[in-house]
Amino acid sequence: APPEFRDRRIGWSDSWVKAAPGANPYARLVSGLHCVVDLNAMELLRIEDEGPFAAGEPTPEVMGEYVPAHIPERILAAGNRETLR
């Protein structure tokens, strides 16, 4: 743990973007964005933004969705294949 938090019970969180209601909440990780939390006090101690987007880089389009209603048609169509026998 960082020296300034040695006397605390801390945890780090990851962050995700949820594209739409009902979509997979873990489909798109926001790299490098973490919250440091005191777990006893339930207090936000620090937000760490050290990922590639902190410097203003554009966010890449990543499709990690697996809920069928939220998968783009172009991807569904590309996955059609003959049945294995």
N, C-alpha and C positions, 0 to 999 in steps of 0.2 A: 504494500500500500504506500502511496505517497506520504512523505514525512508529516505533512500538515494534517493528515487524516488518521494517524497512527492510533489515536485514542477513540476512534469511531468504528462501528461495524458498517462497512460500506459495500456497495455493489455497483456494477456497471450494467447499463442496459444497452441493447441494440435498438435500432429504430427502423421501421418499415413504412412504406407508402401503400395504402389500400386504395386501389383504383376506383372501386365503385361499391355501393351497398351490396352485400352478398358475395363479394369477391374474396379470394384467398388473402387474408391479412398479412401473410408471410411471403407473398410472391415476389416482392421487390424490396430488398435490403438497401438501406441508405448507408453506404460504406463510409466508415470513419466518423459517424455521428453517434455519440454516446452520452448518456446522462450518468453522472456519478451521484449516488443517493446514499444518505445515512439511513440504514434500514431500521434502526431503533427509533430515531426521531421522525422518520418519513419526511426527510428534508432534502431538497435538491441542493447539492453542494456545488456542482459545476457541470457545464455542458462542454464536452470536448468535440470540436469540429475539425478533425485532422484528415478527412478523406480527400479524394481528388476533386470534389466539388466545392471545397472550402475556398479554393483559389479562383472560383468562377468558371470552372470547366463545365460544359454542358452535361446534363444527366443523360446517359445512354438509354435508349429504349430497350428494356429488358422484359421479355414475356415469360414469367414464371408461373403463370396461372394454370390451374388444373380443374377449376370448376367449369364444366362444359358450356354453360350459358355465357361465360365471359371469355372464352377462347375465340379469337378472330376466325372468321370463316376461311380465310386463306390458309391458315395453319391446319384447321380441321380437314380441309380438302386435300392438303398435301400429305396427310397421314393415311389416306385410303390405300389399301393394298389388297392383293388376293389373299384369301383365307389359306392358312398353312394346312397341309394335309399330311 
